[in-house]
Amino acid sequence: MSTMSTKRYISELNNFIDRIVKVITMRGTVYEGKLIGLDFSNLNICLSDVLIEGEKYPRVVINGNAISEIILKEKPFDLKGLSDRLSKLFPNMVKYYEDAGFIMVMDRIKVTAEGVEGSGPMYERVKKVYDQYVIEQKSA
């Protein structure tokens, strides 16, 4: 895998963290739960609130060698779309770091799929854009 595709692969897997996934093993066992941990070196994963054949478990760790498929059950957050919107409102002040999964506005306000970090009037404006974007994404 090239360096670029490896970075994109890791970025895509990072988008699965804290999302509901369906995991199917080589033996056909199906797990559904929130992905809370992932070891990139061997794809071992940790799920929370896991449903296995109708039974619930608080935590499950699955060996990466046993995994056949990991399916994201939620629509991923479109951070690039939010970056484009912020760039229109704050020209030349927005940097999108796709590999790391965040946006920086004016080098002091950090935006991720989970929320906005910062303070002050610019933070309030960015937060308002973020909140509206999240509402639109959920209704789409």
N, C-alpha and C positions, 0 to 999 in steps of 0.2 A: 504494500500500500504506500502511495506517495505521502510525503509529509503533509501536503494540503488535505488529502483525503483522510489521513489519520487524524488531523486536527478536527476536521468536520465530523468524523465518526465519534470522537470523544465529546465534541460539542453536542451532538445529537443524543448521546447516552446521558450527558449531564442534564439534558432537558427531561429525562425520565425521572430524575430524582424528585421525590415528594409528589409524585403523580401515581394514579391508580394504573396498575399494569396487570396483564394476564401473562403468566409464565407457563409454558408447556415444556415438560421434560422429555428426554429421549424415550422414557418408558410410557409417556402419554398422560402423566399426572398433570392436572391443571391447578394452578394456584392463582388466586386473585387477591391483590392487596396493594398497599402503598409501598413503593420502592423507597427505602430509607437509607440503604447503603449499597455501594457497588465498588468492588475491587477491580480496577481496570486491568491489572496484570493477568487475572485468570477468570474474570467475569463472575466470581462468587458474588451473590447478592443477598441482601437482607430485606425482608418484607415485614410490614406491620399490618395488623388487623386483617389477617389472611383467611380467606375462605377456601377450604379444600373439601370437595365433595360434600358440601352442605354443612361442614363443621367449621367453627371459627377458632382461630389461634391468634394470640397476641403478637408473636414473632416467629418467623421462619427464616432460616439461613439455607440457601440452596447452592450446592457446589456448581461452579461454572461449567464443569465438564458434563454435568447431567442436563444442562439447559439446551433445549432445541430452539425455542422461540421466546422472545420477550415482546409483548404487544402493548403499546401505549393505548389505554382506553379513553383518554381524554385528548381533546384537541390541544396541541402544544401552543404555548403563548407566542404570539408573533412579535418578538422583540424588534425585528427589522422594520416591521410596519410602524411600530411606535417610534423607532428612531427616525424614520422618514417624516412622521408627523411633527416630531419635536424639531427636526431640522428646518421645517418650513416656518415654525414659530420663532426659532432661535438660530438664524442662519450663521454658519461658520463657528458655532459654539457647541456643536454636538459631535461626539465621537462614539461610534458603535464598535464594540469589541466582541465580535461574533464568537470567537473561540472561548473567551472567558465568560460570555453570557451576560454582559452588562453594557450600559450606555453611560457615558459621562457628559454632563451638561456644564459648560463653563469650568471644566476641570475641578468642580467641587460638589456637584450633585450627582450621586450615583443612582441609576435606575436599573432594577432587575425585574424579572417576572414576578417576584414576590413583593416589590414595593419600591419606595423612593427614600433615599437617605440624604439628609442635609438639613439646612435651616435657612431662615430668612425669606424675604419676599420672592426671590427667584425659585426657591424650593417650593413655596406655596403655588406658584404658577405651574411648575412642572408636575407637582402632585395632582393638581386639578386636571391637567391633560391626561396624566396616567389613569386617574380614577374614571374619567369619561371613556378612555380607551378600553379599560377593563369591562365597563358596562356594555359597551358596543360589542366586544368580543364574545361576551357571555350570551348576548341576545342573537348573535349571528348564527 
